[in-house]
Amino acid sequence: MKAVIMAGGRGTRIAALSKDLPKPMLPIDGRPILEWELESLREQGFTEVLITVGYLAPAIMDYFGDGSGCSPQTGKPFGIHIEYFVETEPLGNAGALFRIRDKLDKDFLLLNGDVMFDIDLRRFAAFHKAHCGLATLFTHPNGHPYDSGLIIADGDQRVTQWLTKEDARPQYYRNRVNAGLHILNPELLQGEIPVGKVDLDRQILKPLAGTGKLVCYDSPEYVKDMGTPERYAAVCADVHSGRAAARNLCRKQKAVFLDRDGTINRYVGFLREPDAFELLPGSAQAIRKINELGWLAIVVTNQPVIARGEVTEAQLEAIHCKMETLLGKEGAWLDAIYYCPHHPDKGFPGERAELKIHCSCRKPAPGMLMEAARRFNIDLASSWIVGDGSRDIQAGKNAGCKTALLCADVVPPKLEQDWTATSLYNFVGQVLCGKKEL
C-alpha cells in the first residue's frame, strides 16, 4: 500500500516557532516530525511514499531527496522511495490528490505531515480491508469532545453522521473524533479535476456519511497534531518520555477494566434510561488520571435488561452516550465499552428468546475481558478489574487480571480480591498513583 503525506500547508497557528521552516520540518527530539513519520512507515513495510509539498518545499525535498539517502541527523538510511508533487498554487488539503491520482491505482494511506503518530498501521489497513469501504477514518476519544467534530457510527463501524464543530449535536454523544489519518480508495478521485482548493473532510468524506461506504477505526493509539505552540510542546514531551511509542498496539497494553453501575455511576438497580444515570463523585477524575497515566480505561458491564426485554440496544446506547458526554466534560474518556446482553434464566414478560442463553461474556465469565485483550493487545496479568461485586472479581480472576473490590462503609466480603478500596477515586490514588489521594 502506498502512503501519501500532505506536507504543503503554511502552519499559520505555529508560525512563531516554525519561522523559516515548513511545519513538517519542526524538530521532535532533534529530528523533523516528517522523518518520524517516514521511519514509522518504513518499519511497517510502507516503502512507497508520495509527498505533496508547497510552502517552503525545497526545505523538505532537499532534506529527504528521493529517500535513497541517509538522514542528516542520524546518518541512517531513509530506506524508502519518495516522489513529490509541488503545489504551485494552494489546493487545500485534498486538491493535490486529484493531480496525482494516476499514481494511485489501489487503496492508499493518507497522512498529514504535521501530525505525530505512533500506531500499528497494519492493524489499521487490515480493518479497512475487512470492512470494504471507500474510506476508513482513524478515530479516537479525546479530552475535549465538547468542542471537537464528532463521528457517529453504527454497530458495524459504518459512519452515519459527521458532525463538524458548527453542526448541531445531540445532547449526549459518543466521544469519537477524527484523528486525521485515513485509508482511501482511489475511486473517490474519479471525475473532473476540481478547480482551486478542495477540503478533504467537507467535500469528499463527510458526504459519504450514511452511505455505508465510510468506516471508522476506533483506536487508543497516539495521534496528536502540532497546530499550536502548546500542542507542539506536549508532543515533544510525549515522544521524549516514550509515552507516544507505548500506546502503539504492536506493544502490550495495560488496562483498567471498569464495572459500570456502582463503580462509575450511582447504583439505582437496573438502569433503564439516561435520566437515571449519575456519575459517582470522583469517578470522572479517576478515569482522567487513568488516561493520563497511559492505562486503557475499558468498561465491561452485564446488561441482562436487554435479554429481559426491558431495555433496547438503542436505549442502552443512549445511556452510554450520556456516560461518555459527562466524562468528556471533565476531560476523561473511555477507550471502549463492552456489554453482555444475555441472561440465562427464562420466564420474564417480553423477554428476547435469542438472548436467553448461557454465554462466555456474562461476568463472571471472562469473555468481555478476553475480547478486549485481543482487540487492544492487552497484557491481562498486568491489568486490573475494578468493580463492586463478586462477579467482577471472579471475572478478573478467570481472565488472569488483578482485582479490586469497591466497598464503601461496609466490611468487605472475602472474595480473595487483590485490593479493596472505598471508591474508584481511592483505588486510582492508592494503587496507580501510590498515594492516599489523587
URNOR-V207895 format. One record per backbone hydrogen bond with DSSP energy under -1.0 kcal/mol. CO is the residue of the C=O (numbers start at 1). NH is the residue of the N-H. E is the energy in kcal/mol with one decimal. If there is no record, write none. Layout:
BEGIN
co = <CO,CO>
nh = <NH,NH>
e = <E,E>
END
This chain:
BEGIN
co = <2,3,4,5,6,8,11,12,14,14,15,18,22,23,24,26,28,31,32,33,34,35,36,37,38,39,41,42,45,47,48,49,50,51,52,53,54,56,57,57,58,60,61,64,66,67,69,71,76,81,83,85,91,91,94,96,100,101,108,109,110,111,112,114,116,119,120,121,122,123,124,125,126,127,128,134,135,136,137,138,139,140,144,145,150,152,152,154,157,158,159,161,163,174,176,177,181,182,183,184,185,186,187,198,199,200,200,201,205,206,208,213,213,214,215,217,222,224,228,229,230,231,232,233,234,235,236,237,238,242,245,248,253,254,255,256,257,258,260,260,260,264,265,273,274,278,280,282,283,284,285,286,287,288,289,290,291,296,297,297,298,299,301,303,304,305,305,306,307,312,313,314,315,316,317,318,319,320,321,322,323,324,325,327,327,328,336,338,340,348,352,353,355,355,360,362,366,367,368,369,370,371,372,373,377,378,380,383,384,385,386,387,389,390,391,392,393,394,395,396,402,403,404,405,413,419,421,423,424,425,426,427,428,429>
nh = <109,50,111,52,113,55,14,15,17,18,19,21,25,26,34,33,31,28,36,37,38,39,40,41,42,43,46,45,47,81,3,83,5,85,7,87,57,59,60,61,62,64,65,67,82,80,78,75,71,49,51,53,95,198,97,100,103,104,184,4,182,6,115,226,224,121,124,125,126,127,128,129,130,131,132,185,215,183,217,179,219,177,147,148,163,160,161,157,216,154,210,152,150,176,151,140,138,110,136,108,188,189,190,94,203,204,205,206,208,209,211,134,135,159,137,139,118,116,232,233,234,235,236,237,238,239,240,241,244,246,248,251,379,296,384,298,386,300,263,264,265,280,262,276,277,266,283,286,287,288,289,290,291,292,293,295,294,256,335,336,258,338,340,306,308,310,311,309,352,316,317,318,319,320,321,322,323,324,325,326,327,328,329,330,332,331,299,301,303,351,355,356,343,357,367,365,370,371,372,373,374,375,376,378,253,380,383,402,257,404,259,406,393,394,395,396,397,398,399,401,385,419,387,421,415,405,407,427,428,429,430,431,433,435>
e = <-2.7,-2.7,-2.9,-2.4,-3.0,-1.6,-1.1,-1.0,-1.5,-2.0,-2.3,-2.4,-2.4,-1.9,-2.3,-2.0,-1.6,-3.6,-1.5,-1.9,-2.4,-2.4,-2.1,-2.3,-2.6,-2.5,-2.8,-1.8,-1.1,-3.1,-2.3,-2.2,-2.9,-2.1,-2.6,-3.2,-1.5,-1.1,-1.1,-2.4,-2.8,-2.3,-2.1,-1.9,-2.6,-1.3,-2.5,-2.4,-3.0,-2.7,-2.7,-2.7,-1.7,-1.8,-1.1,-1.2,-2.1,-1.5,-2.6,-3.5,-2.2,-2.8,-1.1,-1.3,-2.7,-1.3,-1.6,-2.6,-2.3,-2.4,-2.1,-2.3,-2.2,-1.6,-1.1,-2.5,-2.6,-1.8,-3.4,-2.8,-2.2,-2.6,-1.5,-1.4,-2.8,-2.7,-1.8,-1.9,-2.4,-2.3,-2.8,-2.7,-2.7,-1.5,-2.3,-2.2,-2.3,-3.1,-2.4,-2.4,-2.2,-2.0,-1.4,-1.2,-2.3,-1.2,-2.4,-3.5,-2.0,-1.9,-2.3,-2.0,-1.6,-3.1,-3.0,-2.5,-2.2,-2.7,-2.5,-2.2,-1.9,-2.5,-2.4,-2.1,-2.4,-2.6,-2.4,-2.1,-1.6,-2.0,-1.5,-2.3,-3.5,-2.3,-2.3,-1.9,-2.9,-2.4,-1.8,-2.9,-1.5,-2.8,-2.9,-1.4,-2.0,-3.0,-1.9,-2.2,-2.4,-2.4,-1.9,-2.0,-2.5,-2.4,-2.1,-1.8,-1.4,-3.3,-2.8,-1.0,-3.2,-3.0,-2.0,-1.6,-2.2,-2.3,-1.4,-1.5,-3.1,-2.3,-2.3,-1.8,-1.8,-2.4,-2.3,-1.9,-2.2,-2.5,-2.4,-2.7,-2.2,-2.5,-1.8,-1.3,-2.4,-1.7,-2.2,-2.1,-3.0,-1.8,-1.8,-1.3,-1.8,-1.7,-1.9,-2.6,-2.5,-2.4,-2.0,-2.2,-2.0,-2.3,-2.7,-1.3,-2.5,-1.1,-1.4,-2.8,-3.4,-2.4,-2.6,-2.5,-1.5,-2.7,-2.3,-2.2,-2.2,-2.6,-1.5,-3.0,-2.1,-1.3,-2.0,-2.3,-1.6,-2.6,-2.5,-2.3,-2.5,-2.0,-2.9,-3.1,-1.9,-3.1>
END
